[in-house]
Amino acid sequence: MIPAMAEAMKSVGEASGPRYNARMAKQKKKSPATIVQNKRARFDYQIDETFEAGLVLQGWEVKSLREGRAQLAESYAFIKDGEAWITGMQITPLLSASTHIKPDPVRPRKLLLHREEIDKLVGAIERKGYTLVPMSMYWKNGRAKLALGLGKGKKAYDKRATEKERDWQRQKARIMKH
């Protein structure tokens, strides 16, 4: 390189600031931990307890989850023959999915829970009238996990009271701000 050119490039680099930041080099791009949330769950149900469950997935489903192509809106979990299942959860297949398989976006999927947790859930669901509600799906140590909420359905007046309380909290924050 010509010394004059090197000097000119050096002065341009100093004027615009350093191009390399050591802190930026250390940071890795992280994918968001939360894949999808069921926002209606806390509105429609009074959640008393939450559980974390693993999912039995196929390869194309994991790839779709990494792209964030999942919906929990109309899904529900149930226990059948001592095993936990989720149905109604939609995982949309990618366009690049394999041609030799036929992906079923809403197939029932098995949930992985400990035996003690399943026994506790069976007792609550069958005897006490609780419902098992999918709350959110997220990544934990590279594995897809599902947060399940054990709760009872809210009545219409409970939902109105919740909305009223939320509106009051919002107004109170505005008043305190001014």
N, C-alpha and C positions, 0 to 999 in steps of 0.2 A: 504494500500500500504506500502511496505517496505521503510523505510526512505532512504536507499541507492539508491533504484530504483527511488524514487522521486527526489533525488538530481541529478542522472544521466540524467533523463528526463529534469530537469530544465536547466542543462548546455547545453544539445543538443538544446533546444528551444532558448536559448540565442545566441548560435553560429549561428543559421540560421536566426535570426532576429525574430521580432514579427510576429505572425501568424494572429493576428486580428488587423484590422485597422478600427478605428471608422468612418473615412470618407467613406471607402468602404461599411460599413454597411448602411449608409444613402442613398447611391446612389441606385436608382432602375433601373432595366433594362427597357429601353424605346424602344418600337418598332419604327422604322423610321417613321416619319410623312408622307413622300412621298411614295405613293403606286406605281405609275407609271407616267412616263412623255412621252409626244409626242415630241420627239426631232426634227422631221421633220417640226413641226408647224412653228417655227420661220424661218426656212430655206425657206419654200414654201410660207409663207404669211407675209405681213407687218402688224403686230399687232398694232392697235391703242389704244384699250381699253380692259380691262379684267373684267370679272364678276365671281362671286363665286356662284355656284349652288349646291343645295343638290340633292340627288338621291333617287328615290323610288326603294328599293331593296328587294329581298326575303332573307330569312334566310341563305340559302346555299351560296348566293352571298356574303354576309358579311363575312362568314367564309373563303371563297376563297380569298377575298380581304385581310383579315388578313394574309394570307399566301403569298400575293403578286402575285396572279395568275390573272393578268389583262393585257390587251393590248389596247392601244388607237391608234395604227398606222393607221388603215383604218377606223376610226370612224368619224362621222360628226354629228353636231347638226342642228336641224331645228325647226321651229315653225309652228304648225298646230292647227287650231281652238283655237287660243289664249293660247296654252300650248306649252312648250318647251320639246323637245324629243331628245334623242341621239340614234343613231343606228350604228351598225358596231363595237361597243365596245365589246370586247370578255372577258368574265369572265369564266375561265375554272373551271368546278366543281371538287370538291375534290373526291377522290376515296371512301371516307367514306360518301358520300352524301346519303340521304335517298332513299330507294328503292321504296317508294310509290309516288314519284314525278319524272317527266322527265325534268331534267334541260335543258334549251335552252341557250347555252352560248352567243349567239349574238342577243337575243331578243331586241326590242326597249324598252328603259327605260325612264321613265318620269323624267324630271328635275324640281326642285323646285326653282322658282324665284319669286320675288315680281312683282306685276302687273305693276308697273312703269318701271321696268327693261325690262319686256316682251314687253311693248309698245315701249320703246326706241329701242329695238332690231328689232322689226317688221319694224319700220320706216327706220332703217339703212339698213336692209337686202333687203327690197322690193324697196325702192326708191333710195338708194345710191349705191347699188351693193356690199355691204359688205358680208362676209361669217362668219359664226359662227364656230370657230375651237376649239375642245377640246385640252387644253394645258397640263394639268396634273391632277392627282387625288391624294388626300391626306386626312389624318385624321385630324379632328379639333374637339376637345372636344368629342372624341369617335364616331363621325359621319363622314361618307365618304362625301367628298366635291369634286366638279369638277371645275377646273378653265377653263373658256371659254374665248377665245380671239376673239374680233371683228376686222377683218382685211380684206385686199384685197390681192388677189393672186399676187405673184411676177412674173415678166417676166424672161426669161432666162438671159438677160443681167443684171438684178438686182441681180440674184443669183450669177453670176460671180463676180460682184462688191463686194458683201458681202464676198465671199471667198477670194478675193484679199485683202480686208481690214483686214480680220482675219489673213491672212498669213503675211501681213506687220506688224501687231501688234506683232505677234510671233517673227518675225525677229528682230524687234526693241527691244524687251525684251532680246533676246539673245545678241545683240550688247551692250546694257546697262549693262548686267551682266558681260561681259568681259571688 
